[in-house]
């Protein structure tokens, strides 16, 4: 089954055009299913029935998994058995009857403008590390790009003279995103120190590297942002996506149209972007009900 998992991972990236991170999540979901099957002493995929898969879905509900987690697991399982059928490893697809539980899209967590200012102001820009970290935080908030997209930026993707970055998404699609003046200033300060610091490491073309001249990892960036959030006294839960959510929320709060925000964030479906608008409307209704005398 391990070999099939490897083939499945390759199928997700090459045939389904999914990102590496999504493929990893799908593989993890399928591995959990395989453990369940092995506990049931089902060692041949041809022996998996519709009843078996339904019992696994019931188990996930009993374990208290979130509807969104169950929905993703079912999507992974459906995709896996589609792959098995397509490659003729099995004759019938027992996962065709599975339906994901309906769940409301949760409004993403974002920071207030004052919290953003405190967070971005934490790095000590008199040091190389501080200048690098400040540039990363400024770019994330200025552009709303994903952390994976940030750490994969190349030097050639930045055009400071024109004030934009060329962001390449996981599926090879590029989008041009403008930079604000503060992000440009932070990048200029960082790049002035870049070659001097990394001259002994023989670096390639990546814009952001760790202190040893190696590619920055998502986990490495997560530790950085978490440490600055703590020093800024921010109590809200911080994730690597927090600045991305804040970027979209603050743009829409200040009148940006959904289509423009969708393009800058690289959302394939505008319904994903609409979550931010719905969240803002909900806040307005809450303010109205609490403050209007005839609410």
C-alpha positions in Angstrom: 0.0 0.0 0.0 2.9 2.3 0.6 3.9 2.2 -3.1 0.3 3.0 -4.0 0.4 6.0 -1.7 3.6 7.3 -3.5 1.9 6.8 -6.9 -1.2 8.6 -5.5 0.9 11.6 -4.4 2.4 11.9 -7.8 -1.1 11.6 -9.4 -2.3 14.5 -7.2 0.5 16.8 -8.3 0.9 15.8 -11.9 -2.7 14.9 -12.9 -4.9 16.9 -10.5 -2.5 19.9 -10.4 -2.7 20.2 -6.6 -0.1 22.0 -4.5 2.5 19.9 -2.6 0.9 20.9 0.7 -2.5 19.8 -0.4 -1.1 16.5 -1.7 0.6 15.9 1.7 -2.8 16.5 3.5 -4.6 14.1 1.1 -1.9 11.4 1.7 -2.1 11.9 5.5 -5.9 11.4 5.3 -5.5 8.2 3.3 -2.9 6.8 5.6 -5.3 7.2 8.5 -7.9 5.3 6.5 -5.4 2.5 5.8 -4.6 2.2 9.5 -8.4 1.8 10.1 -8.6 -0.9 7.5 -5.6 -2.8 8.9 -7.2 -2.7 12.4 -10.3 -4.3 10.7 -7.9 -6.9 9.1 -8.7 -5.6 5.7 -5.4 -5.8 3.8 -6.6 -5.8 0.2 -8.2 -2.7 -1.3 -10.6 -4.9 -3.4 -12.1 -6.0 -0.1 -13.1 -2.4 0.9 -16.8 -2.0 0.7 -19.2 0.9 0.9 -20.2 -0.2 4.4 -16.5 -0.2 5.5 -16.1 3.4 4.4 -19.3 4.6 5.9 -18.3 3.0 9.2 -15.0 5.0 9.0 -17.0 8.2 8.5 -19.1 7.4 11.5 -16.0 6.8 13.6 -14.6 10.2 12.6 -17.8 11.8 13.8 -17.7 9.8 17.1 -14.1 11.0 17.7 -15.4 14.5 17.5 -13.5 15.6 14.4 -14.7 19.0 13.0 -17.0 18.9 10.0 -14.4 20.6 7.9 -11.8 17.9 8.8 -14.2 15.1 8.0 -15.1 16.9 4.7 -11.5 17.1 3.7 -10.9 13.4 4.7 -13.9 12.3 2.5 -12.5 14.4 -0.4 -9.2 12.7 0.0 -10.7 9.2 0.2 -12.9 9.8 -2.8 -9.9 11.0 -4.8 -7.8 8.0 -3.7 -10.4 5.5 -4.8 -11.0 7.4 -8.1 -7.2 7.0 -8.6 -7.3 3.3 -7.8 -10.2 2.8 -10.2 -8.6 4.9 -13.0 -5.3 2.9 -12.7 -7.3 -0.4 -12.6 -6.1 -1.4 -9.1 -9.7 -2.0 -8.2 -12.8 -2.7 -10.3 -15.5 -0.9 -8.4 -15.3 2.4 -6.6 -16.8 2.0 -3.1 -16.2 5.7 -2.2 -18.6 7.0 -4.9 -21.5 7.1 -2.3 -19.6 9.2 0.2 -20.9 12.8 0.8 -19.1 15.4 2.8 -21.0 16.9 5.8 -22.2 20.4 5.1 -20.4 23.0 7.1 -20.5 26.8 7.2 -17.4 28.6 6.1 -15.8 30.0 9.2 -14.8 33.6 9.2 -11.0 33.8 9.2 -9.2 35.4 12.2 -7.6 38.8 11.5 -5.8 41.4 13.5 -6.8 44.9 14.2 -4.8 47.7 12.4 -3.1 48.6 15.7 -2.0 45.0 16.3 -0.6 44.8 12.8 1.4 48.0 13.5 2.8 46.5 16.8 3.6 43.2 15.2 5.5 44.6 12.2 7.3 47.1 14.5 8.9 44.3 16.6 12.0 43.4 14.5 15.2 45.3 15.2 16.0 46.7 11.8 19.5 47.7 12.9 20.4 44.0 12.6 20.4 41.9 9.4 17.9 39.4 10.9 15.6 42.2 12.0 15.8 43.8 8.5 14.9 40.4 6.9 12.0 39.7 9.3 10.6 43.2 8.9 10.7 42.9 5.1 8.9 39.5 5.3 6.2 40.8 7.6 5.7 44.0 5.5 5.4 42.0 2.3 2.9 39.5 3.8 0.6 42.3 5.0 1.2 44.5 1.9 0.3 41.8 -0.6 -1.7 39.1 1.2 0.4 36.3 -0.4 0.6 32.8 1.2 3.6 31.9 3.4 4.6 29.3 0.8 4.6 31.9 -1.9 6.6 34.3 0.3 9.4 31.9 1.0 9.5 30.9 -2.7 9.9 34.5 -4.0 13.0 35.0 -6.0 15.1 38.1 -6.3 13.9 38.6 -9.9 10.3 38.6 -8.7 10.7 41.9 -7.0 10.5 45.2 -8.9 11.1 48.0 -6.5 11.3 50.7 -9.1 7.8 49.9 -10.3 6.6 48.9 -6.9 5.3 45.4 -7.4 6.1 41.7 -6.9 5.5 38.9 -9.4 4.0 36.1 -7.3 4.0 32.6 -8.7 1.3 30.4 -7.2 1.4 26.6 -6.5 0.0 25.8 -10.0 2.4 28.0 -11.9 0.1 30.9 -12.3 1.6 34.3 -11.8 -0.1 37.4 -10.4 1.3 41.0 -10.2 0.6 42.5 -6.8 1.5 46.2 -5.9 3.7 47.1 -2.9 3.0 49.9 -0.5 5.7 52.5 0.3 6.5 51.0 3.7 7.0 47.5 2.2 9.3 49.0 -0.5 11.3 50.8 2.2 11.6 47.6 4.2 12.7 45.6 1.2 15.3 48.3 0.2 16.8 48.1 3.7 16.9 44.4 3.6 18.5 44.1 0.1 21.2 46.7 1.0 22.4 44.1 3.6 21.6 40.9 1.6 24.8 40.3 -0.4 27.1 41.4 2.4 25.5 38.8 4.8 25.2 35.9 2.4 28.4 36.5 0.4 30.1 33.5 2.1 27.2 31.1 1.6 27.1 30.9 -2.2 23.3 31.6 -2.2 21.1 31.1 -5.2 18.2 33.2 -6.3 15.8 33.1 -3.3 14.7 36.4 -1.8 14.4 35.1 1.8 16.8 32.7 3.4 17.5 31.6 6.9 20.6 33.0 8.7 22.8 30.1 7.3 21.9 30.9 3.7 19.5 28.0 3.3 15.9 28.2 2.0 13.4 29.5 4.6 10.9 26.8 5.7 7.2 27.4 6.6 8.0 26.1 10.1 10.9 28.5 10.4 8.7 31.4 9.5 6.0 30.2 11.8 8.5 30.4 14.7 9.5 33.9 13.7 6.0 35.3 13.6 5.0 33.6 16.8 7.9 35.1 18.7 7.2 38.6 17.4 3.5 38.2 18.3 4.4 37.3 21.9 6.8 40.3 22.2 4.1 42.6 20.8 1.7 41.4 23.5 -0.9 40.2 21.0 -3.3 37.7 22.7 -5.1 36.7 19.5 -4.1 33.3 18.1 -1.5 33.9 15.4 -1.1 31.6 12.4 1.1 32.0 9.3 -2.1 33.0 7.5 -3.1 35.7 9.9 -1.5 38.6 8.0 -3.1 37.3 4.7 -6.5 37.3 6.4 -5.8 40.8 7.8 -4.8 42.1 4.4 -8.1 41.0 2.8 -10.2 42.2 5.8 -8.7 45.6 5.9 -8.9 46.2 2.2 -12.6 45.3 2.1 -13.2 47.4 5.2 -11.7 50.4 3.4 -13.8 49.9 0.2 -11.8 47.6 -2.0 -14.0 45.6 -4.5 -14.1 41.9 -4.1 -12.9 41.2 -7.6 -9.6 43.1 -7.1 -9.1 41.4 -3.7 -9.7 38.0 -5.3 -7.1 38.6 -8.0 -4.5 39.8 -5.5 -5.0 36.9 -3.2 -5.1 34.3 -6.0 -8.5 32.9 -5.1 -9.8 30.7 -7.9 -13.4 31.1 -6.6 -14.8 34.5 -5.5 -16.9 32.8 -2.9 -13.7 32.3 -0.9 -13.1 36.1 -1.0 -16.8 36.8 -0.1 -16.2 35.2 3.4 -14.3 38.4 4.3 -17.2 40.6 3.2 -19.7 38.6 5.1 -17.5 38.8 8.2 -17.5 42.6 7.9 -21.3 42.8 7.5 -21.7 40.6 10.5 -19.5 43.0 12.6 -21.6 46.0 11.3 -24.8 44.3 12.3 -23.4 43.6 15.8 -22.3 47.3 16.2 -25.7 48.5 15.0 -27.6 46.2 17.4 -25.5 47.3 20.3 -25.5 51.0 19.7 -28.7 52.1 17.9 -31.5 53.1 20.3 -34.1 51.5 18.2 -32.2 48.4 17.1 
